[in-house]
Each structure stands twice: as C-alpha cells, then as structure tokens.
Amino acid sequence: MRPGRFHNWPQRLTATALAVVAAVSCAPGRTAPPAVAPGTPAPAVAPNKAVAPGIEEAAPVDASPASPLASADASAALASAVVPASAELPPEENGPFVETVDEFVERLSLDEKELSVRVAQDLGSLGSMSVGKPNGGALINGVHMPESEHWQLIIPQLAWGTEETIHYLTTAIGAVVEQFPDSHPMFIGHLSRQEGGPLRPHRSHQSGRDVDLGYYYVPERAEWYRPATKHTLDRARTWAFVKALITLTDVEYIFMSTRVQMLVKEYALSIGEDADWLNSIFEFRSRNPEPIIRHTWGHRTHMHVRFYNPKAQAMGIRSYDALARHRVISPQVRFQPYLAKPGDSYAQLAQLAGVQAKTVEDTNAGRPLLAGRVVVVPVRGDVVRVDRLDVPVRRLPPGPSTTHATVVASPLDN
C-alpha cells in the first residue's frame, strides 16, 4: 500500500465537498476508503433508544434548533460548479474503494424524504457517520479495525471507528512499515464501541474519531502501556508515525506527554526537519497557540489521536434529524409527548426523565397535570447536535505545495 496515493485526491478536491456540505448542511468533506475487503457489508447498528423508563414512546422532537438546509438541487449544482462531474477517486493499488465524487455528492444531496427512507430501511448505504462530538456522540455504520501482523488490537471489541479513521490508521502504520519493515506491531487500544456512545473510563471516544495508541519502542522493551523514556522509546519509528499522521491524514490532535514530545521533537530536529514547521505542530518549546501535538496528563504510556472525519462528520451533520426521528440516535435534549395517568406528578416524570421538576412544569406552561392530558417531557439524550465543522488544510512541512490556508464551512443563511 502506498499511503500517498489516496492523500492526493482529497487535497485537490477539498473545495468540492466543502461546497456540497455547506449547501446542504454545514461541513466540508473528503472521501476515505474503508479498510475492509470488497463486498464486506457494513455492520448492523442497533438503535440507541434512550427513552426514559415509564414514559410512553412517541415520535421525539429534537429540542435543539435545526441547521438551515439548502435544497439537494442547489447542493448538486454548487458541486458541479466547483469540480467537473467526471472527476473520480483514483483507486489505491489494493483498490477496495471506488466511490466517485458524483456518488459522494449524491449521498450528501439526498432530499429529506429519501434520507429518512435510507435511515429507516437501508442505513448501511449512507456509509460511516460520526455524529455529534467526541464527548457526546454516536458512531453509525462503524468499521472494525482489521487484524494484521503490523498492529495488535488490545481489546478487539472496542476497536470500531469510521471508514476514515480506520483508513488513516492503516495509512500511518503502513508508512512506518514501508520505512522500517522490521518494526514491532503498533499497539492499538480503545477506539469506540460499535455504536459509539460513552466508553469508560473515557470522556471522549464516542463518535469513531478517537484512538489510543502505543509508542514504538526499542525491541526488548516493546509492550502495551510501557512508559516512553529515553531508554525505551524508538524515536525514529515514533517520529515516522507522527509525521505520517500529520502529513497523510486529517489529524486534529495528538495528545502526548511533554517528556515524550521532547524526545520526539529533538530527534526530528537532529535529522534535519524544519524547525519552524516542528514549532507549528509541537506544543513543547513552541509559542504556537494551536499545536497539533499537545500535553495532557497520563499520555506518557500511550498517545491519544483524534482525527477530523470530513466525510463521516458531514454525513452525520446532514443526517442528524433523520437519525433522531427514527431513534437511531438520542438527541441531547428532546421533547417526549406523554399521556398523563391518574396519580402522575411533574416530580415523578422529572425523575424518570433525569431533569428537574420545574423544567417539566415550565415546559408545559405550568398547567395542572390531569389524567388524560398530553404533556411534553424534556428527556436527556447522548448525542450533541453539531452545526459547524472547520477542517484546516493539512499542516505540511515547507515545500512548493505547502499552504497554511484554513478552509471553513458553516451553515448557509436562507
């Protein structure tokens, strides 16, 4: 596998997906191939029915304001104005992914009726979706990290991500193996659960874009969760992996202990990497307010990587309302209609819904709770609505093709 083959296509056509998603919802998008064999069906996803016990189910109403959506025709027209309709993703040498720009635009431009039908009857056809936020989200149509001699899954049942996340991981690891064929397997810890959502002990890892990874160690010290020190860390391989993440994937953050950053950055400087570029990506000894590699406590034994998923996040934003309507996800707050029974009280309903009694009473304008009356109960859910996605251009080292521009997409005004 040659990681660079895939990378070139999305960089050239970023504007296309940005325009399309901005037109239908609010986000940029770039495609990424699934790291699964051709013909492998997407795994079924069980709906996350977070209806409060004792409250009769009815069609939920999302309490958060919907993002403005342009028509599907407008999005397709906007896309065709940016890139020729014949543009196509060059397949990788191992070529499982053959989606064209037109096919991606078609999925992203589905009208509300067709999108609702797909969610209800053919959810897998919408591809991987990263819905909500890393600490309040869901994973739809997740892809399992495959087995390989080049990595070791510490807990396989918690190794689910989006197509893009899985592709980015295999790409970065593949770059290390290509440079250092005798590398020990990369240790891969938690990604997400198959359907996403809360994963203890983490606050994040909920939407298929986060992964805990070991460092590359000297051979005799290679084991999961070993602290990285000057005696245990393989600096060459670890830097090769970090550089691949930054230059070949849409990485958002790499959380790494300052002590480990020091070892890796000093090595990169010693082999001639550009100092200004290193200062732009490392927090260690840098004044850049927005480094990619940042210190957080507890990351001397492993690194935590979070990716942007322009494609999966775009589909998640576009599909949020349909997913909530069919109870595939539970919105952060939704209004649940409820038929009151004799003896019911606002305090009882509030306890079942996980909110305060005054909140339920205020929602119903303080009207008496009488048997036979339909009231509305605000129910807490798990998945936060996201209406904006900013995806910066990859922060590449100096060279003729390097750009420091940032592309931002946000909801269009009607």
C-alpha positions in Angstrom: 0.0 0.0 0.0 1.3 3.5 -0.9 -0.4 5.9 1.5 0.3 8.9 -0.7 -2.0 7.7 -3.4 -5.1 8.3 -1.5 -4.0 11.6 0.1 -3.6 13.4 -3.2 -7.3 13.1 -4.2 -8.9 14.7 -1.2 -6.4 17.6 -1.0 -7.2 18.5 -4.6 -10.9 18.2 -4.3 -11.5 19.6 -0.8 -13.4 22.5 -2.2 -15.9 20.2 -3.8 -17.1 18.5 -0.7 -16.9 21.7 1.3 -19.2 23.4 -1.2 -21.6 20.5 -1.2 -21.9 20.1 2.6 -22.1 23.9 3.1 -25.0 23.9 0.7 -26.9 21.0 2.3 -25.8 21.5 5.9 -22.6 23.0 7.0 -19.4 20.9 6.6 -16.5 20.2 4.4 -15.9 16.6 3.2 -13.2 14.4 1.7 -13.6 10.8 1.0 -11.6 8.0 2.6 -11.7 4.3 1.6 -12.9 1.6 4.0 -10.3 -0.7 5.3 -12.3 -3.8 4.7 -12.4 -6.3 1.9 -14.5 -5.6 -1.2 -18.1 -6.8 -0.7 -18.0 -6.8 3.1 -21.3 -5.5 4.3 -21.4 -2.7 6.8 -22.2 -4.0 10.3 -25.7 -3.5 11.5 -26.2 -0.8 14.1 -28.7 -1.2 16.9 -30.7 1.9 17.5 -29.8 3.8 20.7 -33.3 4.1 22.2 -32.7 6.2 25.2 -36.4 6.7 26.1 -36.8 7.2 29.8 -38.4 4.2 31.6 -42.1 4.6 32.2 -42.6 7.3 29.6 -44.6 6.1 26.7 -42.7 6.3 23.4 -43.8 8.7 20.7 -42.1 10.5 17.9 -39.4 12.6 19.6 -39.0 16.3 18.8 -35.4 17.5 18.9 -35.1 20.5 21.2 -32.1 22.0 19.6 -32.5 24.3 16.6 -32.0 22.7 13.2 -29.3 23.9 10.9 -30.5 25.6 7.8 -30.6 23.2 4.9 -30.5 24.2 1.2 -32.1 22.0 -1.4 -30.5 18.9 -2.9 -30.6 20.5 -6.3 -28.8 23.6 -5.1 -26.0 21.4 -3.5 -25.5 19.4 -6.6 -25.4 22.5 -8.8 -22.9 24.1 -6.4 -20.7 20.9 -6.5 -20.7 20.8 -10.3 -19.6 24.4 -10.5 -16.6 23.6 -8.4 -15.3 20.3 -9.9 -16.1 18.5 -13.2 -18.7 15.8 -12.9 -16.3 13.3 -14.4 -13.8 13.7 -11.5 -13.1 10.3 -9.9 -11.1 9.0 -7.0 -8.1 7.1 -8.2 -8.3 3.7 -6.6 -5.5 2.5 -4.4 -3.2 -0.2 -5.6 -5.1 -2.6 -3.4 -8.2 -0.8 -4.6 -11.3 -1.6 -2.4 -12.7 1.9 -2.7 -14.1 3.2 -6.0 -16.5 5.9 -5.0 -16.6 8.9 -7.3 -17.1 12.5 -6.4 -20.6 12.2 -8.0 -21.5 9.3 -5.8 -20.5 11.1 -2.7 -22.4 14.2 -3.8 -25.4 12.0 -4.4 -25.4 10.6 -0.9 -24.8 14.0 0.6 -27.5 15.7 -1.5 -30.4 13.3 -0.7 -33.6 15.2 0.0 -35.2 14.8 3.4 -37.7 12.2 2.3 -35.2 9.9 0.7 -32.7 10.4 3.5 -35.4 9.4 6.0 -36.2 6.3 4.0 -32.5 5.3 3.8 -32.1 5.7 7.6 -35.2 3.6 8.2 -34.6 0.9 5.6 -31.0 1.0 4.3 -28.8 2.7 6.9 -25.7 1.0 5.6 -26.0 2.7 2.2 -25.2 6.1 3.9 -21.7 4.9 4.9 -19.9 5.7 8.2 -21.2 8.6 10.1 -19.5 10.4 13.1 -22.5 12.1 14.7 -22.2 14.8 17.4 -19.0 15.4 19.4 -16.2 13.1 20.7 -17.6 13.5 24.2 -21.3 13.4 23.2 -21.8 11.5 20.0 -22.5 8.2 18.2 -20.9 6.1 15.6 -23.1 4.9 12.7 -22.0 2.1 10.4 -18.8 1.7 12.2 -15.9 -0.3 10.7 -13.9 -2.7 12.8 -10.1 -2.4 12.7 -8.9 -5.5 10.8 -6.3 -7.9 12.0 -2.8 -7.5 10.8 0.8 -8.5 11.6 1.6 -4.8 11.7 -0.6 -4.0 14.7 -2.1 -5.6 17.8 -5.6 -4.9 19.0 -5.6 -4.8 22.8 -9.4 -5.0 23.1 -10.8 -6.0 19.7 -14.4 -5.4 20.8 -13.6 -1.8 21.3 -11.8 -1.3 18.0 -14.5 0.3 16.0 -14.2 3.6 14.0 -15.4 5.3 10.9 -14.1 4.3 7.5 -11.8 7.4 7.5 -10.4 6.7 11.0 -9.6 3.1 10.1 -8.0 4.2 6.8 -6.0 6.9 8.4 -4.6 4.4 11.0 -3.6 1.8 8.4 -2.1 4.5 6.2 0.1 5.9 9.0 1.2 2.5 10.2 1.8 1.4 6.6 4.2 4.4 6.2 6.2 3.3 9.2 6.4 -0.3 7.9 7.5 0.9 4.5 10.3 2.8 6.0 11.2 0.3 8.8 10.0 -3.2 7.6 11.1 -4.9 10.8 9.0 -2.7 13.2 7.2 -4.4 16.1 3.4 -4.2 15.8 1.7 -1.0 16.8 -0.3 -1.4 20.0 -3.9 -0.2 19.4 -6.0 0.4 22.5 -9.5 1.8 22.6 -11.2 3.4 19.6 -15.0 3.3 20.1 -17.8 0.8 20.8 -19.5 -0.5 17.6 -22.3 2.0 18.0 -20.3 4.7 19.7 -21.5 6.4 22.8 -20.0 6.5 26.3 -16.9 4.3 26.8 -15.5 4.2 30.3 -13.1 5.5 31.6 -13.0 8.0 28.7 -14.9 11.2 28.3 -14.4 11.1 24.5 -14.1 8.0 22.2 -17.8 8.3 21.5 -18.0 9.1 17.7 -15.4 6.9 16.0 -12.7 9.5 15.7 -10.5 8.9 18.7 -7.9 6.1 19.3 -5.4 5.3 22.0 -2.1 4.1 20.5 1.2 2.8 22.0 4.5 4.3 21.0 7.2 2.5 19.1 9.7 1.0 21.5 13.2 -0.4 21.3 12.7 -4.2 20.6 13.4 -5.6 24.0 11.0 -3.0 25.7 8.0 -3.3 23.3 4.8 -3.8 25.3 1.5 -2.1 25.6 1.3 0.8 28.2 5.0 1.0 28.9 6.1 4.5 29.8 8.1 6.1 27.0 11.6 7.2 28.2 14.9 7.8 26.5 15.7 4.2 27.3 12.5 2.6 25.9 11.3 4.9 23.1 12.2 4.1 19.5 12.4 7.8 18.4 12.9 7.1 14.7 9.8 4.9 14.3 7.7 7.1 16.6 8.6 10.2 14.6 7.9 8.4 11.4 4.5 7.5 12.7 3.7 11.0 14.0 4.9 12.6 10.7 2.7 10.2 8.7 -0.3 11.2 10.9 0.3 14.9 10.3 1.1 14.7 6.6 -1.0 11.8 5.3 -4.2 12.1 7.4 -6.6 14.7 8.7 -5.4 14.5 12.3 -6.9 17.0 14.7 -4.9 16.4 17.9 -2.2 14.1 19.2 -2.1 14.1 23.0 1.4 13.2 24.2 3.3 13.8 27.4 5.7 16.8 27.3 8.5 14.4 28.2 7.8 12.3 25.2 7.3 15.4 23.0 10.8 16.5 23.9 12.4 13.2 22.8 10.5 13.0 19.6 11.0 16.7 18.6 14.7 16.6 19.4 15.1 13.6 17.2 13.2 15.3 14.3 15.5 18.3 14.6 18.5 16.0 14.6 17.6 14.5 11.2 17.0 17.9 9.6 13.3 18.6 9.9 12.4 22.2 9.5 12.4 23.9 12.9 9.6 26.4 12.2 7.4 23.6 11.0 8.1 21.5 14.1 7.3 24.5 16.3 3.9 24.7 14.5 3.0 21.2 15.4 4.6 20.6 18.8 3.5 22.3 22.0 6.9 21.6 23.6 9.1 24.7 23.4 6.7 26.4 21.0 4.7 29.7 21.1 2.2 28.4 18.6 -1.3 28.7 20.3 -2.7 25.9 18.2 -0.3 23.0 18.1 -1.4 19.6 16.9 0.7 17.7 19.5 -0.4 18.7 23.0 0.4 17.6 26.5 -2.4 16.1 28.7 -1.8 14.1 31.8 -1.5 10.4 31.5 0.0 10.2 28.0 3.5 9.0 28.7 2.3 5.4 28.3 0.4 6.0 25.1 -0.7 8.7 22.7 -4.3 9.7 22.1 -5.1 10.6 18.5 -8.2 12.4 17.2 -9.0 12.7 13.6 -11.1 15.0 11.6 -13.5 12.9 9.5 -14.7 15.4 6.9 -16.8 12.8 5.1 -18.2 10.9 8.1 -18.9 14.1 10.1 -20.5 15.7 7.0 -22.9 12.8 6.7 -23.5 12.9 10.4 -24.5 16.6 10.3 -26.6 16.1 7.3 -28.4 13.0 8.8 -28.8 14.2 12.4 -32.6 14.9 12.2 -33.4 11.7 10.3 -31.4 9.6 12.7 -33.1 11.3 15.7 -36.5 10.9 14.1 -36.0 7.1 13.7 -34.4 6.8 17.1 -31.1 5.6 15.8 -29.6 8.3 18.0 -30.9 10.0 21.1 -30.6 13.8 20.8 -29.0 15.7 23.6 -32.4 17.0 24.6 -35.7 16.1 23.0 -39.4 16.7 23.9 -41.3 13.4 24.5 -45.1 13.5 24.4 -46.7 11.7 27.3 -50.3 10.8 28.1 -50.8 11.5 31.8 -52.3 8.9 34.1 -54.1 9.2 37.4 -51.6 9.9 40.2 -48.9 11.3 37.9 -46.9 14.3 39.0 -44.4 16.6 37.4 -41.8 15.4 40.0 -42.3 11.7 39.0 -41.9 12.5 35.3 -38.9 14.6 36.0 -37.2 11.8 38.0 -37.8 9.3 35.1 -36.5 11.8 32.5 -33.5 12.9 34.5 -34.4 16.5 34.7 -35.7 18.9 37.3 -39.5 19.0 38.1 -39.6 22.8 37.4 -38.2 22.2 34.0 -41.0 19.8 33.1 -43.6 22.1 34.6 -42.2 25.2 32.8 -42.2 23.2 29.5 -45.9 22.7 29.9 -46.6 26.3 30.9 -47.4 25.4 34.5 -50.7 23.7 33.5 -52.1 21.2 36.0 -51.1 17.6 35.3 -54.5 15.9 34.8 -55.2 12.3 33.8 -55.8 12.1 30.0 -53.9 15.3 29.2 -50.9 15.1 26.8 -47.9 16.8 28.3 -44.4 17.2 26.9 -41.4 15.9 28.9 -37.9 17.1 28.1 -35.7 13.9 28.0 -31.9 14.0 28.2 -30.1 12.1 25.4 -26.5 11.5 24.5 -25.8 12.9 21.1 -25.0 16.6 20.7 -26.1 18.5 17.6 -23.2 19.9 15.7 -23.9 22.6 13.1 -20.4 23.7 12.1 -17.2 21.9 11.0 -13.9 23.6 10.4 -11.3 21.4 8.7 -7.9 23.0 8.2 -5.7 22.1 5.3 -3.0 19.6 6.4 -0.1 21.2 8.1 2.7 20.1 5.7 6.4 20.8 6.0 7.9 23.5 3.8 7.8 22.9 0.1 6.3 24.1 -3.2 2.9 22.6 -2.3 2.7 23.8 1.3 -0.2 26.0 2.2 -1.2 27.4 5.5 -4.7 28.4 4.5 -7.7 27.2 6.6 -10.9 26.2 4.9 -14.0 26.9 7.0 -17.6 25.8 6.2 -20.6 26.9 8.2 -24.4 26.9 7.7 -25.6 29.0 4.8 -28.2 31.6 5.5 -31.5 31.0 3.8 
